[in-house]
Amino acid sequence: MSLDTWLAFFVASWLTSASPGAGAVSCMAVGLRHGCARGVWNILGLQLGILFVLAVVAAGLGALLAASSVAFALVKWLGVAYLVWLGIAQWRAPAGRRSSSRTWW
């Protein structure tokens, strides 16, 4: 690996690590808005999501999706349909329910 490539990777790695991701921003927002207890539940949900993805990959489903263009397209379009459904539900929700302060439990 050339020095230029290594330095570009090094800088990109530091910038990515220094900026908070979506999960960190979500946990901070929930913690600030609803308190520490709900922030902990948010963290727990994110960690369970990572464990689910890890289990899916360990089961070999990631390799199946990489090998089968039909399976990958099916999962992709199911994700699109889910996001469209969420968007329509948010659009049709009353104004008070459009904020991120929904109570799920």
C-alpha positions, -999 to 999 in steps of 0.1 A, spaced: 0 0 0 14 34 -9 19 61 17 -7 83 0 -34 56 2 -25 48 38 -26 84 48 -60 89 31 -73 58 49 -59 70 82 -75 105 79 -109 90 68 -108 65 97 -102 93 123 -129 115 108 -154 87 108 -146 78 144 -147 113 156 -182 121 142 -212 106 160 -232 81 140 -270 79 137 -272 56 167 -252 79 189 -273 109 179 -305 90 185 -294 79 220 -283 115 229 -316 129 216 -337 104 235 -317 108 266 -319 146 265 -356 146 257 -369 118 279 -342 111 305 -316 85 311 -339 55 315 -353 58 280 -318 65 267 -307 32 281 -336 14 263 -325 31 231 -290 18 236 -303 -17 243 -324 -16 212 -294 -6 191 -273 -33 206 -300 -60 200 -301 -48 164 -264 -53 160 -267 -88 175 -295 -96 150 -274 -85 121 -245 -105 135 -267 -136 138 -280 -132 102 -244 -130 89 -233 -159 110 -262 -180 96 -248 -174 61 -277 -152 49 -253 -124 40 -234 -148 16 -268 -159 2 -278 -124 -5 -244 -116 -21 -246 -147 -43 -283 -144 -54 -293 -113 -72 -330 -123 -69 -328 -126 -31 -309 -93 -28 -335 -75 -50 -363 -90 -30 -348 -78 3 -341 -44 -13 -377 -39 -25 -391 -51 8 -370 -24 24 -383 2 -1 -419 -8 6 -413 -6 44 -398 29 41 -427 41 18 -452 27 43 -434 46 72 -434 78 51 -471 76 44 -479 68 80 -459 98 91 -474 120 65 -509 110 76 -503 113 113 -517 142 132 -493 171 137 -486 163 173 -475 128 165 -450 138 138 -422 146 163 -397 120 174 -412 120 209 -434 89 204 -439 67 233 -436 30 223 -441 15 258 
